[in-house]
Amino acid sequence: MLTYEELRGQMNQAMLGGQDDRVALLRRVLDALDRPDHRFKIIHIAGTNGKGSTGSMIEQTLQRAGLRVGYFSSPAMVDQREQVRVNDEMIAKEDFVRTYEQIRRQLPADIQPQQISVFEWWTLIMLQYFADQQVDWAVIECGLGGQDDATNAIDAPVAAVITHVALDHTRILGPTIRDIASAKAGIIKAGTQVTVLAPNQDEEAKRIIQQRCRQAAVPLLLADGITLEAQSDTVRLQVGATRLFGRFNLLGTFQHDNLRTAVLLIAWLVRQGVLADFRPFMATMATIAIPGRMQVIAHRPLTILDGAHNPDAAKRLVETIRKGLAGRRLVMVVGFLADKDWHQMARLYRQVAAQIIVTSPDNHQRALPTATLQEFIPEARAATDAHQGLRLAQELAGPDDVILVTGSFYLIKELES
């Protein structure tokens, strides 16, 4: 039998997401496997930003309620197998290979393994593995978009969640908010029991998603209706007639929108009898920590890693800096992928940083060269990689300053590994 490393090395590395013929091909494979996605309940999450935080809160709550939960998320921080987890345990290398072989033997005769891209293989393996592991629920994040994302090969999920919609992946999904929202709305299917929409959406995005829900006859719940008051690390939430008060462990004002989105779905699950009450959610809220999302790795100076990788996420990060870290000198280490709108992100960071250190993420195909970024930010210092960038920031920062490393999850991943 192949080793995990050998199998990963021979997989088709092409990025085929967004091509409208791929989902149909994957559905044929799932049909040949006797639809593993029918053997557990699914919460499907799409959105430009906030999928990971929202998905983690939902998944951890279901676990705390005693359910067996599969979680599919990307990107991984250290090990690619982090993308497929059951009750926090990532898929074993042997199980990955065994599940791959199980699927390969049942492929339709006209589909060869090399026709399926690596992310599509991860999706198929995830669905079959969750079925084999007999999970009760699966929380599944889209990789890119929604309508044409590999994860959309599933039949109607129990619930669709759409987090904040903004411009990203425009070359694949389209250049307007309307295009992006239409792609995300593609996860809403006839038979889905509820759709939850994150707050503070562009009105055009909201209209597109409302229209899709009407067409599919799916009830839509708007997280704009959830009130939240925050003071330090505690929050008060009003969810219908229910009032919740407790500690919230995630930093960043943008996390409040993700919290409102998650609690709205949890309230629906309570009404459906899936959860007895809000206690598992309150416990999750108080303890949740997500690698690479306002992750504190040191305190003097305060050092934060955040994977903000598009202008919308960058704006929200700057808002958090201005509100939560006002008056503190900021040293930033930044690096971007060349296919992102890095110009806009760099402009935003120049407004708030006292010192910027530029570097290049560890992704040779897509990384923006350090020299190119330094030409755009001539006052910046250059570093060969994230580790050197962090060491330089530590030299430049005083004990009461703040160091922030951001621009790409690939940059953050270097410091996590």
C-alpha positions in Angstrom: 0.0 0.0 0.0 1.1 3.6 -0.7 2.3 5.7 2.2 0.5 8.9 3.0 3.5 10.9 1.8 3.7 9.0 -1.5 0.0 9.4 -2.1 0.0 13.2 -1.4 3.0 13.5 -3.8 1.2 11.9 -6.7 -2.1 13.8 -6.4 -3.2 16.3 -9.0 -2.2 19.6 -7.6 -4.2 21.7 -10.0 -6.6 24.3 -8.6 -9.9 23.4 -10.4 -12.3 25.0 -7.9 -14.8 27.3 -9.5 -15.2 25.3 -12.7 -18.9 24.5 -13.1 -18.4 21.0 -14.4 -16.5 19.7 -11.3 -19.3 19.4 -8.9 -21.3 17.2 -11.3 -18.2 14.9 -11.6 -17.9 14.7 -7.8 -21.6 13.9 -7.4 -21.2 11.0 -9.8 -18.4 9.7 -7.5 -20.5 10.2 -4.4 -23.4 8.2 -6.1 -20.9 5.4 -6.8 -20.0 5.4 -3.1 -23.7 5.2 -2.2 -23.8 8.8 -0.9 -21.8 8.9 2.3 -23.0 12.4 2.9 -26.5 11.0 3.6 -25.2 9.2 6.7 -24.8 12.2 8.9 -26.3 15.7 9.3 -24.5 18.6 7.7 -24.0 22.3 8.5 -22.5 23.8 5.4 -20.6 27.2 5.7 -19.7 29.6 2.9 -18.4 33.2 3.1 -15.5 35.4 2.4 -14.3 35.9 6.0 -15.4 34.4 9.3 -15.9 30.7 8.2 -13.3 29.3 10.5 -14.3 31.2 13.6 -18.0 30.6 13.1 -17.5 27.0 12.2 -15.3 26.4 15.2 -17.8 27.8 17.6 -20.6 25.7 16.1 -18.5 22.5 16.0 -17.2 22.9 19.5 -20.7 23.5 20.9 -22.0 20.3 19.3 -19.1 18.4 20.7 -19.7 19.8 24.2 -23.3 18.6 23.9 -22.0 15.0 23.7 -22.3 14.6 19.9 -19.8 13.0 17.6 -18.8 15.8 15.2 -16.8 15.9 12.0 -15.1 19.2 11.0 -13.7 20.0 7.5 -11.9 23.3 7.4 -9.0 24.9 5.5 -6.3 26.1 5.3 -4.4 23.8 7.7 -1.8 25.5 10.0 0.8 22.8 10.4 -0.3 19.5 9.0 -2.7 19.1 6.0 -4.6 16.4 7.9 -5.9 19.1 10.3 -8.5 19.8 7.5 -10.4 16.5 8.4 -11.1 16.1 12.1 -13.5 14.0 14.2 -14.0 15.3 17.8 -10.7 17.3 17.4 -8.7 14.2 16.2 -7.2 14.7 12.8 -7.5 11.9 10.3 -4.6 9.3 10.7 -2.3 8.9 7.7 -3.3 5.2 7.5 -7.0 6.2 7.4 -6.4 8.8 4.7 -4.7 6.2 2.5 -7.3 3.5 3.3 -10.2 5.8 2.5 -8.5 6.9 -0.7 -8.1 3.3 -1.8 -11.7 2.6 -0.9 -12.9 5.4 -3.1 -10.5 4.7 -5.9 -11.8 1.1 -6.3 -15.4 2.4 -6.6 -14.7 5.3 -9.1 -17.0 5.2 -12.2 -15.1 3.5 -15.1 -14.6 6.8 -17.0 -13.1 8.7 -14.1 -9.4 8.2 -13.3 -7.8 9.3 -10.0 -5.7 11.9 -11.7 -8.8 13.7 -13.0 -9.6 14.6 -9.4 -7.7 17.5 -7.9 -6.1 17.3 -4.5 -8.8 19.5 -2.8 -11.5 17.4 -4.5 -9.8 14.3 -3.1 -9.7 15.8 0.4 -13.5 16.5 0.0 -14.3 13.0 -1.1 -12.1 11.4 1.6 -13.6 13.7 4.3 -17.2 12.6 3.4 -16.4 8.9 3.3 -14.3 9.1 6.4 -17.0 10.9 8.4 -19.5 8.3 7.3 -17.1 5.5 8.3 -16.5 7.2 11.6 -20.3 7.4 12.2 -20.4 11.1 13.1 -23.7 12.5 14.1 -23.0 15.9 12.6 -20.5 17.4 10.2 -19.5 21.1 10.0 -18.2 21.6 6.5 -16.5 24.8 5.3 -16.4 25.6 1.6 -12.9 26.0 0.2 -13.7 28.7 -2.4 -17.0 30.2 -3.3 -20.0 27.9 -2.9 -21.9 26.9 -6.0 -18.9 25.4 -7.7 -16.9 24.4 -4.7 -16.1 20.7 -4.3 -17.9 20.6 -1.0 -21.2 21.5 -2.8 -21.3 18.0 -4.2 -23.3 17.2 -1.1 -27.0 17.0 -1.2 -29.1 19.5 0.8 -27.5 20.2 4.2 -29.6 20.6 7.3 -28.4 24.2 7.7 -26.5 26.6 5.4 -24.5 29.4 7.1 -23.2 32.3 5.1 -20.6 34.5 6.9 -19.4 37.9 5.8 -19.5 38.4 2.0 -16.8 40.6 0.4 -14.6 40.8 -2.7 -12.0 38.0 -2.9 -11.0 35.4 -5.5 -12.6 37.8 -8.0 -10.8 36.1 -11.0 -12.7 32.9 -10.2 -15.9 34.1 -8.6 -16.4 37.3 -10.5 -15.6 41.0 -10.0 -18.7 42.2 -8.1 -20.4 41.6 -4.7 -23.4 40.3 -6.7 -21.1 37.7 -8.3 -19.6 36.7 -5.0 -22.9 36.5 -3.2 -24.4 34.4 -6.0 -21.5 32.0 -5.7 -21.9 31.7 -1.9 -25.7 31.4 -2.1 -25.2 28.3 -4.2 -24.9 26.2 -1.0 -28.6 26.9 -0.3 -30.6 24.0 -1.7 -34.3 22.9 -1.7 -34.5 20.7 1.3 -32.2 22.7 3.5 -34.1 23.4 6.7 -32.6 26.9 7.5 -30.1 29.4 6.3 -28.3 31.8 8.7 -26.8 35.0 7.3 -24.1 36.9 9.2 -24.7 40.6 10.1 -23.5 43.8 8.5 -23.7 42.5 4.9 -23.7 44.6 1.8 -27.3 45.2 0.8 -26.8 43.6 -2.6 -25.3 40.5 -1.1 -28.3 40.3 1.3 -30.8 40.7 -1.5 -29.1 37.9 -3.6 -29.2 35.5 -0.6 -32.8 36.4 0.3 -33.8 35.7 -3.3 -32.0 32.3 -3.3 -33.8 31.3 -0.1 -37.2 32.2 -1.6 -36.4 30.2 -4.7 -35.4 27.1 -2.7 -38.2 27.6 -0.1 -35.7 27.8 2.8 -36.3 30.0 5.9 -33.7 32.7 6.3 -32.5 33.9 9.7 -30.6 37.2 9.9 -28.0 37.7 12.5 -28.5 41.5 12.3 -31.4 40.8 14.7 -29.0 39.6 17.5 -27.9 42.4 19.8 -24.5 42.2 21.4 -22.9 44.4 24.0 -19.2 43.9 24.8 -17.1 45.1 27.7 -13.5 43.9 28.0 -13.7 40.1 27.4 -17.4 39.7 28.4 -20.4 40.0 26.1 -24.2 40.2 26.5 -26.3 38.6 23.8 -30.0 39.0 23.2 -31.3 36.1 21.1 -35.1 36.4 20.8 -36.3 36.2 24.4 -33.1 34.6 25.6 -30.4 36.7 27.3 -26.9 35.3 27.5 -23.9 36.8 29.5 -20.4 35.4 29.6 -16.8 35.5 28.7 -15.8 35.5 25.0 -12.2 34.3 24.5 -11.6 35.6 20.9 -10.0 38.9 20.3 -11.1 41.3 17.6 -14.2 43.3 17.1 -14.9 41.4 13.8 -15.3 38.2 16.0 -18.5 39.8 17.4 -20.2 39.3 14.0 -19.0 35.7 13.9 -20.4 35.2 17.5 -23.8 36.7 16.5 -23.9 34.3 13.5 -23.0 31.2 15.5 -25.4 31.9 18.4 -28.3 32.4 15.9 -27.7 28.9 14.5 -27.2 27.5 18.0 -30.6 29.0 19.0 -32.2 27.3 16.1 -30.6 24.0 17.1 -32.0 24.5 20.6 -35.5 25.1 19.2 -35.1 21.9 17.1 -34.2 19.9 20.2 -30.7 19.1 18.9 -29.3 20.9 21.9 -31.0 21.0 25.3 -29.9 24.5 26.1 -27.2 27.1 25.6 -24.8 25.8 28.2 -22.5 24.0 25.7 -22.3 27.2 23.7 -21.5 29.4 26.7 -18.7 27.0 27.6 -17.4 27.1 24.1 -17.6 30.9 24.0 -15.4 31.2 27.1 -12.7 28.9 26.0 -12.4 28.9 22.3 -9.0 29.6 20.7 -8.4 29.5 16.9 -4.8 29.3 15.5 -4.0 32.2 13.2 -7.0 34.3 14.1 -6.0 37.1 16.5 -3.8 34.5 18.2 -1.7 35.8 21.1 1.7 34.1 21.2 3.5 36.4 23.6 2.6 39.3 26.0 5.7 41.6 26.4 5.5 42.8 23.8 2.0 41.7 23.0 2.5 39.5 19.8 -0.5 38.6 17.7 -0.8 36.3 14.6 -3.8 37.0 12.3 -4.4 35.4 8.9 -6.3 38.4 7.4 -5.7 37.8 3.7 -8.0 40.1 1.8 -9.0 43.8 2.0 -12.2 43.1 3.9 -10.4 41.1 6.6 -7.6 43.8 6.6 -10.2 46.6 7.2 -11.7 44.6 10.1 -8.2 44.0 11.6 -7.4 47.7 11.4 -10.7 48.5 13.1 -9.7 46.1 15.9 -6.3 47.8 16.2 -7.8 51.3 16.4 -10.4 50.3 19.0 -8.7 47.7 21.1 -5.0 48.8 20.9 -5.4 52.5 20.6 -2.3 54.5 21.8 0.1 51.5 21.6 2.9 51.6 19.1 2.4 48.9 16.4 5.2 46.9 14.6 3.9 44.8 11.8 5.3 41.9 9.9 3.5 41.5 6.6 3.6 39.2 3.5 1.0 38.6 0.9 0.1 36.3 -2.0 0.5 38.0 -5.3 -3.0 37.0 -6.5 -4.7 39.0 -3.6 -5.4 42.7 -3.6 -2.2 43.3 -1.6 -2.0 47.0 -2.7 -5.1 47.8 -0.7 -4.1 45.8 2.3 -0.6 47.4 2.4 -2.2 50.9 2.2 -4.4 50.1 5.2 -1.5 48.8 7.3 0.7 51.9 6.5 -1.9 54.0 8.2 -1.6 52.3 11.5 1.9 50.8 11.8 4.8 52.7 13.3 7.2 50.2 11.6 6.5 47.6 8.9 8.7 44.6 8.1 8.0 42.9 4.8 8.7 39.3 3.8 7.3 36.7 1.4 5.0 33.8 2.5 6.1 30.2 2.1 4.1 29.5 -1.1 6.6 29.7 -4.0 3.9 29.6 -6.7 1.7 32.4 -5.4 3.9 34.4 -3.0 4.4 38.1 -3.6 8.2 38.7 -3.7 9.6 40.7 -0.8 11.3 43.1 -3.2 8.1 44.0 -4.9 6.4 44.7 -1.6 9.3 46.8 -0.4 9.1 48.9 -3.5 5.5 49.7 -2.6 6.4 50.3 1.1 9.9 51.9 0.7 10.1 52.8 4.4 9.7 49.1 5.4 12.5 46.8 6.5 12.9 43.5 4.7 13.2 40.0 6.1 14.0 36.7 4.4 11.1 34.8 6.0 8.5 35.0 8.8 10.9 33.8 11.5 13.5 36.5 10.7 10.7 39.1 10.4 9.4 38.2 13.9 12.9 38.4 15.3 13.5 41.8 13.8 10.1 43.0 15.1 11.1 41.9 18.6 14.3 43.9 18.3 12.3 47.0 17.2 9.4 46.7 19.7 9.4 47.9 23.3 7.8 45.8 26.0 4.6 47.9 25.9 4.4 47.9 22.0 2.3 45.5 19.9 3.7 43.1 17.2 1.2 41.9 14.6 2.1 39.3 11.9 -0.5 39.2 9.1 -1.2 39.1 5.3 -1.5 35.4 4.6 -2.3 32.2 6.4 0.9 30.8 4.7 2.9 33.4 6.5 1.2 32.5 9.9 1.7 28.8 9.1 5.5 29.3 9.1 5.4 30.5 12.7 3.0 27.7 13.8 5.2 24.9 12.5 
